[in-house]
């Protein structure tokens, strides 16, 4: 009985550790902030940065490793597909 509880506690601790390390990995992969100063608002979305609106008002602000990035301009509501960066 005690060994079952110890095994359950061990499993919970291991899973918690995996979740924490997974969160750290996502945070570490965040792109650098864009050095371009934007007067008009905008943001960039990329397929490999799910659920993130990246700062930027020009496609040059898209991350170098970005896949299918799209620039969204808030003032006009327009969206533009950014070319792949080399």
N, CA and C atoms as an extended XYZ file, in Angstrom:
258
Properties=species:S:1:pos:R:3:atomname:S:1:resname:S:1:resid:I:1 pbc="F F F"
N         0.824       -1.190        0.000 N   UNK     1
C         0.000        0.000        0.000 CA  UNK     1
C         0.869        1.255        0.000 C   UNK     1
N         1.886        1.280        0.872 N   UNK     2
C         2.782        2.438        0.938 CA  UNK     2
C         3.611        2.553       -0.331 C   UNK     2
N         4.008        1.414       -0.904 N   UNK     3
C         4.811        1.462       -2.123 CA  UNK     3
C         3.995        1.996       -3.295 C   UNK     3
N         2.683        1.723       -3.319 N   UNK     4
C         1.814        2.247       -4.370 CA  UNK     4
C         1.715        3.764       -4.270 C   UNK     4
N         1.593        4.286       -3.048 N   UNK     5
C         1.514        5.732       -2.857 CA  UNK     5
C         2.837        6.391       -3.250 C   UNK     5
N         3.945        5.741       -2.892 N   UNK     6
C         5.257        6.283       -3.238 CA  UNK     6
C         5.451        6.298       -4.751 C   UNK     6
N         5.017        5.248       -5.429 N   UNK     7
C         5.115        5.179       -6.874 CA  UNK     7
C         4.266        6.269       -7.521 C   UNK     7
N         3.054        6.487       -7.004 N   UNK     8
C         2.175        7.528       -7.539 CA  UNK     8
C         2.790        8.904       -7.343 C   UNK     8
N         3.350        9.155       -6.178 N   UNK     9
C         3.981       10.438       -5.895 CA  UNK     9
C         5.184       10.658       -6.809 C   UNK     9
N         5.959        9.616       -7.035 N   UNK    10
C         7.114        9.704       -7.925 CA  UNK    10
C         6.683       10.051       -9.347 C   UNK    10
N         5.635        9.405       -9.821 N   UNK    11
C         5.124        9.677      -11.173 CA  UNK    11
C         4.641       11.121      -11.297 C   UNK    11
N         3.948       11.608      -10.288 N   UNK    12
C         3.446       12.991      -10.310 CA  UNK    12
C         4.613       13.967      -10.355 C   UNK    12
N         5.638       13.715       -9.552 N   UNK    13
C         6.800       14.605       -9.541 CA  UNK    13
C         7.532       14.590      -10.883 C   UNK    13
N         7.675       13.428      -11.479 N   UNK    14
C         8.335       13.338      -12.781 CA  UNK    14
C         7.548       14.072      -13.860 C   UNK    14
N         6.239       13.901      -13.876 N   UNK    15
C         5.401       14.588      -14.857 CA  UNK    15
C         5.448       16.098      -14.648 C   UNK    15
N         5.447       16.538      -13.402 N   UNK    16
C         5.536       17.969      -13.117 CA  UNK    16
C         6.845       18.536      -13.640 C   UNK    16
N         7.921       17.803      -13.450 N   UNK    17
C         9.220       18.239      -13.957 CA  UNK    17
C         9.236       18.346      -15.471 C   UNK    17
N         8.607       17.413      -16.165 N   UNK    18
C         8.539       17.468      -17.619 CA  UNK    18
C         7.762       18.679      -18.091 C   UNK    18
N         6.688       18.996      -17.406 N   UNK    19
C         5.884       20.172      -17.764 CA  UNK    19
C         6.717       21.437      -17.584 C   UNK    19
N         7.427       21.551      -16.472 N   UNK    20
C         8.257       22.732      -16.217 CA  UNK    20
C         9.339       22.865      -17.276 C   UNK    20
N        10.047       21.781      -17.614 N   UNK    21
C        11.082       21.847      -18.636 CA  UNK    21
C        10.489       22.155      -20.005 C   UNK    21
N         9.295       21.663      -20.288 N   UNK    22
C         8.619       21.979      -21.548 CA  UNK    22
C         8.303       23.455      -21.650 C   UNK    22
N         7.856       24.066      -20.563 N   UNK    23
C         7.576       25.496      -20.548 CA  UNK    23
C         8.846       26.297      -20.742 C   UNK    23
N         9.940       25.866      -20.144 N   UNK    24
C        11.195       26.577      -20.290 CA  UNK    24
C        11.672       26.535      -21.732 C   UNK    24
N        11.454       25.424      -22.413 N   UNK    25
C        11.882       25.293      -23.792 CA  UNK    25
C        11.115       26.253      -24.689 C   UNK    25
N         9.802       26.386      -24.491 N   UNK    26
C         8.988       27.298      -25.287 CA  UNK    26
C         9.450       28.731      -25.065 C   UNK    26
N         9.725       29.098      -23.819 N   UNK    27
C        10.176       30.443      -23.516 CA  UNK    27
C        11.523       30.726      -24.167 C   UNK    27
N        12.417       29.767      -24.154 N   UNK    28
C        13.746       29.960      -24.717 CA  UNK    28
C        13.694       30.137      -26.228 C   UNK    28
N        12.661       29.631      -26.889 N   UNK    29
C        12.565       29.699      -28.337 CA  UNK    29
C        11.932       31.000      -28.829 C   UNK    29
N        11.567       31.898      -27.925 N   UNK    30
C        10.929       33.150      -28.327 CA  UNK    30
C        11.895       33.978      -29.171 C   UNK    30
N        11.391       34.617      -30.226 N   UNK    31
C        12.256       35.402      -31.092 CA  UNK    31
C        12.720       36.696      -30.422 C   UNK    31
N        13.783       37.265      -30.953 N   UNK    32
C        14.299       38.537      -30.454 CA  UNK    32
C        13.309       39.652      -30.783 C   UNK    32
N        13.210       40.676      -29.935 N   UNK    33
C        12.324       41.792      -30.254 CA  UNK    33
C        12.823       42.547      -31.486 C   UNK    33
N        11.899       43.100      -32.241 N   UNK    34
C        12.247       43.801      -33.470 CA  UNK    34
C        12.797       45.191      -33.149 C   UNK    34
N        13.934       45.567      -33.743 N   UNK    35
C        14.517       46.878      -33.465 CA  UNK    35
C        13.830       48.023      -34.205 C   UNK    35
N        12.918       47.722      -35.135 N   UNK    36
C        12.236       48.766      -35.898 CA  UNK    36
C        11.179       49.407      -35.019 C   UNK    36
N        11.164       50.744      -34.975 N   UNK    37
C        10.158       51.470      -34.201 CA  UNK    37
C         8.936       51.644      -35.089 C   UNK    37
N         7.785       51.196      -34.606 N   UNK    38
C         6.559       51.261      -35.388 CA  UNK    38
C         5.707       52.453      -34.955 C   UNK    38
N         5.304       53.250      -35.922 N   UNK    39
C         4.365       54.335      -35.627 CA  UNK    39
C         2.949       53.791      -35.706 C   UNK    39
N         2.696       52.996      -36.722 N   UNK    40
C         1.385       52.361      -36.842 CA  UNK    40
C         1.460       50.967      -36.240 C   UNK    40
N         0.396       50.554      -35.606 N   UNK    41
C         0.388       49.263      -34.934 CA  UNK    41
C         0.342       48.095      -35.892 C   UNK    41
N         0.891       47.003      -35.449 N   UNK    42
C         0.865       45.782      -36.231 CA  UNK    42
C         1.462       44.643      -35.440 C   UNK    42
N         1.283       43.449      -35.944 N   UNK    43
C         1.882       42.270      -35.335 CA  UNK    43
C         2.085       41.211      -36.395 C   UNK    43
N         2.878       40.212      -36.063 N   UNK    44
C         3.216       39.133      -36.995 CA  UNK    44
C         2.832       37.797      -36.366 C   UNK    44
N         2.263       36.919      -37.175 N   UNK    45
C         1.993       35.553      -36.735 CA  UNK    45
C         2.766       34.602      -37.648 C   UNK    45
N         3.232       33.494      -37.070 N   UNK    46
C         3.949       32.469      -37.836 CA  UNK    46
C         3.421       31.097      -37.418 C   UNK    46
N         3.419       30.175      -38.363 N   UNK    47
C         2.908       28.825      -38.073 CA  UNK    47
C         3.676       28.134      -36.954 C   UNK    47
N         4.983       28.369      -36.862 N   UNK    48
C         5.765       27.669      -35.847 CA  UNK    48
C         5.872       28.454      -34.539 C   UNK    48
N         5.106       29.522      -34.392 N   UNK    49
C         4.967       30.241      -33.123 CA  UNK    49
C         3.474       30.323      -32.812 C   UNK    49
N         2.861       29.173      -32.514 N   UNK    50
C         1.409       29.147      -32.325 CA  UNK    50
C         0.986       29.986      -31.120 C   UNK    50
N        -0.175       30.591      -31.238 N   UNK    51
C        -0.786       31.367      -30.152 CA  UNK    51
C         0.071       32.558      -29.742 C   UNK    51
N         0.916       33.077      -30.620 N   UNK    52
C         1.736       34.239      -30.305 CA  UNK    52
C         1.533       35.309      -31.358 C   UNK    52
N         1.345       36.535      -30.902 N   UNK    53
C         1.366       37.694      -31.774 CA  UNK    53
C         2.712       38.361      -31.545 C   UNK    53
N         3.587       38.257      -32.533 N   UNK    54
C         4.942       38.787      -32.408 CA  UNK    54
C         4.946       40.267      -32.755 C   UNK    54
N         5.741       41.048      -32.022 N   UNK    55
C         5.844       42.476      -32.287 CA  UNK    55
C         6.453       42.712      -33.651 C   UNK    55
N         5.945       43.719      -34.342 N   UNK    56
C         6.527       44.092      -35.625 CA  UNK    56
C         5.511       44.717      -36.545 C   UNK    56
N         5.983       45.654      -37.366 N   UNK    57
C         5.109       46.314      -38.330 CA  UNK    57
C         5.646       46.180      -39.752 C   UNK    57
N         6.765       45.458      -39.911 N   UNK    58
C         7.335       45.158      -41.221 CA  UNK    58
C         7.784       43.704      -41.215 C   UNK    58
N         7.818       43.094      -42.382 N   UNK    59
C         8.177       41.670      -42.465 CA  UNK    59
C         9.600       41.390      -42.005 C   UNK    59
N        10.466       42.390      -42.037 N   UNK    60
C        11.833       42.192      -41.574 CA  UNK    60
C        11.872       41.844      -40.087 C   UNK    60
N        10.790       42.129      -39.360 N   UNK    61
C        10.722       41.820      -37.929 CA  UNK    61
C        10.320       40.367      -37.671 C   UNK    61
N         9.946       39.643      -38.721 N   UNK    62
C         9.577       38.230      -38.550 CA  UNK    62
C        10.815       37.447      -38.130 C   UNK    62
N        10.651       36.414      -37.292 N   UNK    63
C        11.813       35.629      -36.879 CA  UNK    63
C        12.475       34.942      -38.069 C   UNK    63
N        13.784       34.823      -38.003 N   UNK    64
C        14.550       34.204      -39.106 CA  UNK    64
C        14.090       32.776      -39.370 C   UNK    64
N        13.648       32.083      -38.304 N   UNK    65
C        13.197       30.702      -38.476 CA  UNK    65
C        11.680       30.609      -38.642 C   UNK    65
N        11.031       31.739      -38.873 N   UNK    66
C         9.571       31.764      -39.001 CA  UNK    66
C         9.081       31.025      -40.238 C   UNK    66
N         7.987       30.293      -40.073 N   UNK    67
C         7.388       29.544      -41.178 CA  UNK    67
C         6.014       30.136      -41.475 C   UNK    67
N         5.784       30.499      -42.749 N   UNK    68
C         4.518       31.077      -43.198 CA  UNK    68
C         4.095       32.261      -42.323 C   UNK    68
N         4.975       33.234      -42.176 N   UNK    69
C         4.684       34.406      -41.351 CA  UNK    69
C         3.778       35.375      -42.101 C   UNK    69
N         2.896       36.020      -41.363 N   UNK    70
C         1.955       36.984      -41.927 CA  UNK    70
C         2.001       38.251      -41.091 C   UNK    70
N         2.126       39.386      -41.779 N   UNK    71
C         2.112       40.698      -41.143 CA  UNK    71
C         0.678       41.203      -41.116 C   UNK    71
N         0.209       41.621      -39.951 N   UNK    72
C        -1.153       42.145      -39.779 CA  UNK    72
C        -1.039       43.608      -39.360 C   UNK    72
N        -1.571       44.517      -40.178 N   UNK    73
C        -1.551       45.937      -39.850 CA  UNK    73
C        -2.862       46.317      -39.175 C   UNK    73
N        -2.767       46.909      -38.008 N   UNK    74
C        -3.963       47.244      -37.238 CA  UNK    74
C        -4.693       48.456      -37.801 C   UNK    74
N        -3.962       49.413      -38.367 N   UNK    75
C        -4.597       50.637      -38.843 CA  UNK    75
C        -5.491       50.404      -40.048 C   UNK    75
N        -5.085       49.507      -40.945 N   UNK    76
C        -5.857       49.263      -42.162 CA  UNK    76
C        -6.605       47.935      -42.123 C   UNK    76
N        -6.186       47.034      -41.256 N   UNK    77
C        -6.790       45.706      -41.212 CA  UNK    77
C        -6.239       44.766      -42.272 C   UNK    77
N        -5.243       45.226      -43.026 N   UNK    78
C        -4.643       44.403      -44.088 CA  UNK    78
C        -3.701       43.361      -43.508 C   UNK    78
N        -3.538       42.266      -44.248 N   UNK    79
C        -2.585       41.212      -43.899 CA  UNK    79
C        -1.734       40.909      -45.125 C   UNK    79
N        -0.435       40.695      -44.885 N   UNK    80
C         0.500       40.417      -45.976 CA  UNK    80
C         1.347       39.208      -45.610 C   UNK    80
N         1.499       38.277      -46.555 N   UNK    81
C         2.368       37.130      -46.325 CA  UNK    81
C         3.812       37.583      -46.477 C   UNK    81
N         4.621       37.293      -45.473 N   UNK    82
C         6.033       37.691      -45.492 CA  UNK    82
C         6.840       36.672      -46.283 C   UNK    82
N         7.808       37.152      -47.087 N   UNK    83
C         8.681       36.205      -47.798 CA  UNK    83
C         9.592       35.495      -46.810 C   UNK    83
N         9.998       34.293      -47.149 N   UNK    84
C        10.914       33.529      -46.293 CA  UNK    84
C        12.242       34.257      -46.235 C   UNK    84
N        12.798       34.335      -45.026 N   UNK    85
C        14.075       35.039      -44.852 CA  UNK    85
C        15.220       34.041      -44.966 C   UNK    85
N        16.307       34.498      -45.539 N   UNK    86
C        17.474       33.625      -45.720 CA  UNK    86
C        18.381       33.681      -44.519 C   UNK    86
